[in-house]
Amino acid sequence: MRFAVQDSASYVGSILKEELKQANIQLNGTIKLKNKPPNTHKPCKVLAQSFSAPLHDLLHLMFKTSDNLIADTIFRIIFH
């Protein structure tokens, strides 16, 4: 199933809770959800990074196959 995630922080939080439960790891406390790192003067450490294809390639594929997932994701990035 392919779908666009509306609230990525909540989605990742729910997956993390479920994975901890399946691994029999007890969570005492809460998971804090933030879409952006806190505004501090300390540099943040990059834990993971991902890159997509160039925009023109995505648009070509989107128009060729009428892919609503790509269209929705591009729209959210442009108008965020």
LINVENHU-V376483 format. One record per residue. RES is the residue in one letter. PHI is phi in degrees with one decimal (NA if undefined). PSI is psi in whole degrees, -180 to 180 (999 if undefined). Layout:
BEGIN
RES_PHI_PSI + RES_PHI_PSI
END
This chain:
BEGIN
M_NA_133 + R_-113.8_133 + F_-155.7_158 + A_-90.8_130 + V_-79.9_125 + Q_-77.5_-44 + D_-126.2_91 + S_-63.5_-36 + A_-64.3_-45 + S_-66.8_-39 + Y_-62.2_-48 + V_-66.0_-39 + G_-60.4_-43 + S_-68.2_-37 + I_-66.0_-43 + L_-61.7_-44 + K_-59.9_-44 + E_-66.4_-41 + E_-65.0_-40 + L_-63.0_-42 + K_-62.1_-45 + Q_-66.2_-28 + A_-89.5_9 + N_56.6_40 + I_-106.4_121 + Q_-83.1_132 + L_-101.6_115 + N_-103.3_109 + G_120.2_-155 + T_-130.0_162 + I_-97.8_123 + K_-86.7_128 + L_-104.9_126 + K_-140.3_137 + N_-84.4_-22 + K_-131.0_149 + P_-66.2_156 + P_-62.8_153 + N_-80.8_89 + T_-125.2_169 + H_-88.8_-10 + K_-79.3_136 + P_-67.2_143 + C_-84.0_148 + K_-92.5_125 + V_-75.1_123 + L_-95.0_-33 + A_-154.9_152 + Q_-145.6_142 + S_-140.4_143 + F_-124.5_144 + S_-98.3_176 + A_-66.6_161 + P_-58.3_150 + L_-54.2_-42 + H_-63.9_-34 + D_-68.5_-42 + L_-64.1_-42 + L_-64.8_-41 + H_-60.3_-47 + L_-64.7_-41 + M_-60.5_-47 + F_-72.2_-34 + K_-69.9_-42 + T_-106.6_1 + S_53.4_57 + D_-91.5_106 + N_-70.6_-28 + L_-63.2_-47 + I_-63.7_-45 + A_-60.3_-45 + D_-64.0_-44 + T_-65.3_-44 + I_-63.1_-43 + F_-59.3_-45 + R_-64.6_-38 + I_-68.5_-44 + I_-68.0_-42 + F_-104.4_21 + H_-76.0_999
END
